[in-house]
Amino acid sequence: MAVTTQDQQHGLTAHSHGAGAPVSSRADHFTSFDVNAFEVPGGREEIWRFTPMKRLANLHNGAQATAKATVEVNAAEGVKVETAAKGDERLGTAGTPGDRIAAQAWTSFTEATVVTLPGDTKVGPTTVTVTGPGKGEVAYGHLHVKAERFAQAVVVLDHRGSGAYADNVEFVVEDGAHLTVVAIQDWADDAVHVSSHHAKLGRDATLKHTVITLGGDLVRLTPVVTYTGRGGDAELLGLYFADAGQHLEHRTFVDHAVSNCRSNVVYKGALQGDDAHTVWIGDVLIRAAAEGTETFELNRNLVLTDGARADSVPNLEIETGEIEGAGHASATGRFDDEQLFYLQARGIPEEQARRLVVRGFFHEILLKIDVPEVRERLEAAIEAELEAVGA
């Protein structure tokens, strides 16, 4: 999909929801480590318009930390784990906060967890478990993960517990390294979590970043990928399941500023219950220097009951015609009646048939989770979600 010169002159960008829609360029998006450089959002701003501001526990309006989240690391052999002070020069190297809550988290955290994955080595999974500060409490955090040159590693981020928590998570993937990340949001029903993930890929580096969001009252995740060398390859996967009253929001941004890099984004979500709300915003920017880029993004949503709503907005900006390929797709729908009929016609009861449809819907994502115990846990969680409404 190409952006014409005429569209660029009028500040417009091509995307799947109508050519000529007034959307400002993602290249102009403001970033800063200074929280005071951002105005307090009111909810009408483009990046906040889907978010229920009153449910953010004032994270967007200077809420002070009242407690600490607990961070525990079960490190694989050879993996180095440190606690770093705020002034550590490694912190902030993967990216800069792009909204006020991310900047507030940067300003407010007191110590960071730094995980270093050894180069030229393949190591087993490392699990970082973050437990919220407790019901009615507010905490901020920072995690920095570095995969050294030619490292091969898996990191699982497991979020659980109660309270309001905002953080920045950095992934520095050096030249030739292969990093797999699985970030699980399995919060208690009261929890509020706003997180920015900053990934920086070196030459021929590979990142597989999977987000699984099931729990929490409000969860808003912003994964951002940038490239510093040719041959970088990022795969961003997401699976989310919203119940009544939950707000689950994912905002991916892949910034192609280097030639001959690749990205693939696939997010799938299911919704059930009154006022269940999911949001997926997928931004891809191919800058003029990023010749030879190959990128695609896909979002699919399955609405299981009345009263649920899914918003899906893919945005693709292209500043050069010299690319390998680029595209995006988005769809939201109910159960496929033909699929149900097909299964029931073969003697499968309706309840079981509906479960098979949902399992099949998520199968593509689950199959790509390389940690068997995590995959089994998520399959069980999806079954429990379906039990809740007798699907």
MOKAFEN-V986047 format. One record per residue. N is the residue number from 0. PHI is phi in radians with two decimals (none if undefined). OMEGA is omega in whole degrees, 0 to 359 (NA if undefined). Layout:
# MOKAFEN-V986047
n->{N:N}
phi->{PHI:PHI}
omega->{OMEGA:OMEGA}
This chain:
# MOKAFEN-V986047
n->{0:1:2:3:4:5:6:7:8:9:10:11:12:13:14:15:16:17:18:19:20:21:22:23:24:25:26:27:28:29:30:31:32:33:34:35:36:37:38:39:40:41:42:43:44:45:46:47:48:49:50:51:52:53:54:55:56:57:58:59:60:61:62:63:64:65:66:67:68:69:70:71:72:73:74:75:76:77:78:79:80:81:82:83:84:85:86:87:88:89:90:91:92:93:94:95:96:97:98:99:100:101:102:103:104:105:106:107:108:109:110:111:112:113:114:115:116:117:118:119:120:121:122:123:124:125:126:127:128:129:130:131:132:133:134:135:136:137:138:139:140:141:142:143:144:145:146:147:148:149:150:151:152:153:154:155:156:157:158:159:160:161:162:163:164:165:166:167:168:169:170:171:172:173:174:175:176:177:178:179:180:181:182:183:184:185:186:187:188:189:190:191:192:193:194:195:196:197:198:199:200:201:202:203:204:205:206:207:208:209:210:211:212:213:214:215:216:217:218:219:220:221:222:223:224:225:226:227:228:229:230:231:232:233:234:235:236:237:238:239:240:241:242:243:244:245:246:247:248:249:250:251:252:253:254:255:256:257:258:259:260:261:262:263:264:265:266:267:268:269:270:271:272:273:274:275:276:277:278:279:280:281:282:283:284:285:286:287:288:289:290:291:292:293:294:295:296:297:298:299:300:301:302:303:304:305:306:307:308:309:310:311:312:313:314:315:316:317:318:319:320:321:322:323:324:325:326:327:328:329:330:331:332:333:334:335:336:337:338:339:340:341:342:343:344:345:346:347:348:349:350:351:352:353:354:355:356:357:358:359:360:361:362:363:364:365:366:367:368:369:370:371:372:373:374:375:376:377:378:379:380:381:382:383:384:385:386:387:388:389:390}
phi->{none:-1.82:-1.69:-1.34:-1.06:-1.11:-1.07:-1.10:-1.13:-1.71:1.23:-1.95:-2.37:-1.32:-2.79:-1.36:-1.88:1.92:-1.08:1.57:-1.26:-1.33:-2.16:-1.23:-1.20:-1.16:-1.11:-1.64:-1.10:-1.37:-2.36:-2.95:-1.41:-1.60:-1.07:-1.31:-1.36:-1.81:-1.27:-1.19:-1.24:-1.87:1.93:-1.62:-1.13:-0.97:-1.38:-2.06:-1.17:-1.63:-1.57:-1.29:-1.03:-1.19:-1.80:-1.56:0.97:1.08:-1.06:-1.47:-2.27:1.40:-0.98:-1.47:-1.16:-1.96:-2.82:-2.10:-1.40:-1.69:-2.07:-2.11:-2.07:-1.76:-1.58:-1.21:-1.04:1.64:-1.50:-1.72:-2.12:-2.33:-1.85:-1.96:-1.32:-0.99:-1.43:-1.01:-1.18:-1.30:-1.31:1.54:-1.41:-1.52:3.02:-2.02:-0.91:-1.95:-2.66:-1.18:-1.22:-1.08:-1.19:-1.12:-1.11:-1.12:-1.21:-1.71:-1.25:-1.85:-2.62:-2.03:-1.69:-2.04:-2.03:-2.01:-1.71:-1.16:-1.28:0.96:-2.50:-1.81:-2.11:-1.29:-1.13:-1.96:-1.93:-1.92:-1.82:-1.93:-1.89:-1.01:-1.28:1.99:-1.01:1.43:-1.78:-2.22:-2.51:-2.23:-2.61:-2.66:-2.24:-2.17:-2.06:-2.15:-1.74:-1.24:-0.89:1.08:-1.26:-2.29:-2.69:-2.17:-2.18:-1.89:-1.79:-2.08:-1.79:-2.67:1.68:-2.07:1.77:-1.88:-2.48:-2.20:-2.70:-2.02:-2.15:-1.93:-2.21:-1.80:-1.91:-1.31:-0.89:1.30:-1.42:-2.13:-2.12:-1.93:-2.13:-2.16:-1.88:-1.87:-1.87:-2.11:-1.22:-1.21:-1.08:-1.56:-1.22:-2.14:-2.33:-2.16:-2.39:-1.99:-1.81:-2.01:-2.02:-2.13:-1.86:-1.50:-1.10:0.99:-1.48:-2.22:-2.22:-2.00:-2.05:-2.02:-1.92:-2.13:-2.12:-2.17:-1.84:1.78:-1.38:-2.42:-2.25:-2.34:-2.05:-2.23:-1.48:-2.16:-2.09:-2.24:-2.14:-2.07:-2.65:-1.12:1.48:-1.17:-2.40:-2.10:-2.07:-1.94:-2.06:-2.57:-2.39:-2.47:-2.44:-1.78:-1.75:-0.89:1.44:-1.31:-2.10:-2.09:-2.23:-2.24:-2.28:-1.58:-2.47:-1.95:-1.85:-1.54:-2.10:-2.20:-1.24:1.01:-2.05:-2.33:-2.59:-2.48:-2.10:-2.37:-2.13:-2.29:-2.42:-2.16:-2.37:-2.67:1.72:-1.07:1.08:-1.18:-2.41:-2.13:-2.35:-2.25:-2.04:-2.04:-1.83:-2.25:-2.11:-1.89:-1.35:-1.02:-1.42:-1.59:-1.18:1.39:-1.24:-2.22:-2.60:-2.66:-2.40:-2.45:-2.31:-2.26:-2.25:-2.06:-1.61:-1.65:-2.47:-1.16:1.52:-1.82:-2.43:-2.12:-1.88:-2.45:-2.37:-1.53:-2.27:-2.24:-2.02:-2.24:-1.88:-2.49:-1.54:-1.59:-2.18:-1.34:3.01:-2.73:-2.97:-2.73:-2.65:-2.61:-2.68:-2.30:-2.79:-1.60:-0.89:-1.40:-1.04:-1.14:-1.09:-1.07:-1.07:-1.03:-1.21:-1.16:-1.13:-1.79:1.53:-1.57:-1.01:-0.98:-1.04:-1.18:-1.11:-1.11:-1.14:-1.09:-1.11:-1.17:-1.01:-1.10:-1.06:-1.56:-0.98:-1.01:-1.32:-1.04:-1.10:-1.59:-1.46:-1.45:-1.79:-0.96:-1.16:-1.22:-1.05:-1.13:-1.10:-1.25:-1.05:-1.15:-1.16:-1.15:-1.04:-1.13:-1.07:-1.19:-1.06:-1.06:-2.08:1.14:-1.18}
omega->{185:174:181:177:181:179:181:181:181:176:183:178:179:174:193:184:173:178:179:176:184:178:181:183:177:178:182:184:184:175:179:173:184:182:182:176:178:172:175:183:179:179:178:178:184:185:181:192:178:188:176:189:183:182:183:180:179:176:181:188:171:179:180:177:178:181:177:169:177:180:179:182:172:191:173:180:179:180:182:180:180:168:186:176:186:184:181:187:179:186:179:183:183:182:183:179:183:175:188:181:177:178:177:178:178:181:193:182:183:177:184:171:181:180:181:182:191:180:178:185:172:182:179:183:171:182:175:181:179:179:185:186:182:184:179:181:180:178:177:182:178:178:179:180:180:173:183:186:177:172:171:189:176:176:177:174:185:182:182:178:187:176:179:186:176:183:168:178:182:173:176:183:187:186:175:181:176:181:174:180:171:182:185:174:183:186:171:188:184:194:172:181:176:188:173:176:181:180:178:185:176:182:179:177:181:176:168:188:182:178:176:183:182:187:178:174:177:175:179:182:180:175:180:180:172:183:177:180:181:174:178:185:181:174:180:182:179:175:180:183:184:175:182:175:182:172:180:188:179:185:182:176:175:185:179:179:182:184:171:174:186:171:176:183:176:177:178:181:173:183:175:176:180:176:167:186:173:179:171:174:181:180:172:178:175:183:186:183:189:178:180:180:171:184:174:175:185:173:177:178:180:181:188:182:172:175:179:184:176:173:183:184:172:179:181:177:182:182:176:177:184:180:177:180:179:178:177:180:181:178:176:181:177:174:175:182:180:177:180:180:180:182:180:179:179:171:180:180:185:182:179:179:179:179:179:179:181:177:179:179:183:189:183:181:183:182:183:176:190:182:187:183:177:179:180:178:181:176:178:180:178:176:180:178:181:176:186:181:179:180:NA}
